Amino acid sequence: MNSARFSFPAVKGIQATMEYYVTMVPLDCIPKLFTFSDENIPPEIRSQRTLNKSRIPEMSNYILQNPTSYVFSSLTASVDGELLFEPSGSDSNLGILSISMSSKLLINDGQHRRAAIEAALKINPDLKYEHISMVLYHDIGLKRSQQMFSDLNRFAIRPTQSLNILYDTRDDLSLIVKDVIEEISEFSDLIDKEHTSIPNRSVSLFTLSALYRGTRSLLNGLDMTYNEQKAFAIKYWSVVYSNMPDWQNVYNKKIKSSTIRKESLSPLSITIKALGEIGNKLYKTKPDSWATVLSSLKKINWQKNNPIWNNGIIVNGSVQLSHATQQLMIDEIEKFLL
């Protein structure tokens, strides 16, 4: 073997009859180990997608802003060149993996993580002392690399926005929304915390992601501390709930949630967002009386067959989802309130 080489402690395994290796690599070695293929070559002779450079700042900032809690999954790569595994001790699957420096290493999964690590290292060189796990395959060829990329991404499903919000402990707005649900006990039964669209048989009325968007609109641009934002959001949505008979009837089991979702506009995401935007305006223009103004919500006929919604919100029996529709909903609700 060429004497110039990288060496890492590694574990050897077998998958699909092929040997592969899992090792831990210092972050500052990642830019040295991998280079990207020419992005201008045709996709049929590449083994991966082209790098989306717009994603890199967000990913590198994630590392830099969360130095004690960031998480990156393993890189998967193939080695085209000399590779030697030397067992150490009594276990033949544990040892030292040596890779010739003349070898070409090609990322099969994780090229954006690699670029983000390189960008983060330029800002915080101390990251070089940290590690990322890497799964390595030996000289598998272009067709096998392309198939590996396809297989690794075939079953990848992004978590729903609601789940991202539920599990996020860094985003202040996510924390506020979860506090709103905790403080307004009725919301725990009315809100689906997992799905983006509610399954037909669900007992929930609207989604966590809808409340998140509504609360983001509610708090947008308000000069408040975090605790003030949380207190206002809790109070605002409490007042809204107290003036929404549809929501109360579902909570009190007087009517099925599926019926309200089918027949009423009150639980739709465009309505929740509209209520958030209206609350933002009311706070700015009527800081002492916004709760009184909201009492008129109970007078609105939210039924989809109400002709007032035929102004473009409902067309041929279906709710239209667009920026224009969102503004129409805001305008229509404001007519009742103001």
C-alpha positions, 0 to 999 in steps of 0.5 A: 500500500502507498505509505501516504494514507489516512488511518481510522479505527473502524468496525467491519461489517457485511451487507448485501454480501459486501464488506463495508466499514464504519468509522469516526472521522474528525471534522477537519478531515472531511473537506480533505477526504472528499471532493465534489464531482463536476456539477456540469456533467450530465446527471446520467454519469454522476452518482449524486445530485448537484450541490444546492449551495443555498442550503449550506448557510442554514446547515452550517449555522445550525452547527455554529449556533448549537455547539453543544446539541447539534446532530448530524447523521453518518456520511455514506461514501465509496472508496475508489482506490487502495483500502486496507483493513487490519484487525486488532485484538481478538475481534476480527471485525475491529481494527484500523482502516487505512485509505491511500491518499491517492484514492478517490472518495465519493459521497453517496449520501451527505454531500450537503452535510460535508459542505456545511461542515467545511463552512462551519470549520472556517468560522469555528476552527475548534470544531476540528476536535469533533467527529462524525461517523462515516460508512465506507464501501470499497470501489463499487463503481458508478452504477452501484453508486447511483443505485446506492444514492437511489436506495438511500433516498428512496424511503426518506420521508421528511417529518411533518411540520407539526412533528417538527414543531412538537419536537423542536426545543430551540425555536422560541415560537415552537415553545410558545405554541406548545405553551399555548396548548398546555395552558388552554386545556381544550386545545390538547383535545382539538389539535392534531400534533402529528399530521399536516392534514387531519385524517378523516377519522381523527377527533382533532379539529385543526393541526399544530402547524396551523396554530403555529402559522397563526401564532407567527402572524399574531406575534409578527413585529410586536415589540415584546419579550419572550414572556410577553409574547407567550402571555399574549398568545395564550390570552389571545387564543383563549379569547378566540376559543371562547368566541368559536361555538364550533370549536366548543361544540366539538370539545364538548362532544355535541358534534363530531369534529369530522362534521365541522371539518367538512361543513365549516371554515372555522377550523381551516388553516387559512382561518387560523392564520387569518385570526392571527393576522387580525389579532396582530392588527387589533393589538396595534390599533386597539390594545385595550379593547381587542378582546371585546372586538373578538366577541363578534366572532361568535356571530359569524356563520362559518358554514361553507354554504354561507353565500358570503364565502362565495367571494372567491374563498369557495369556488364550485364547492371547494375552498381555494388555497392561495395568497389571494384567498388568505387575504379575502378571509382576513378581509371578510372576518374584519368586516364582522369585527370592525 
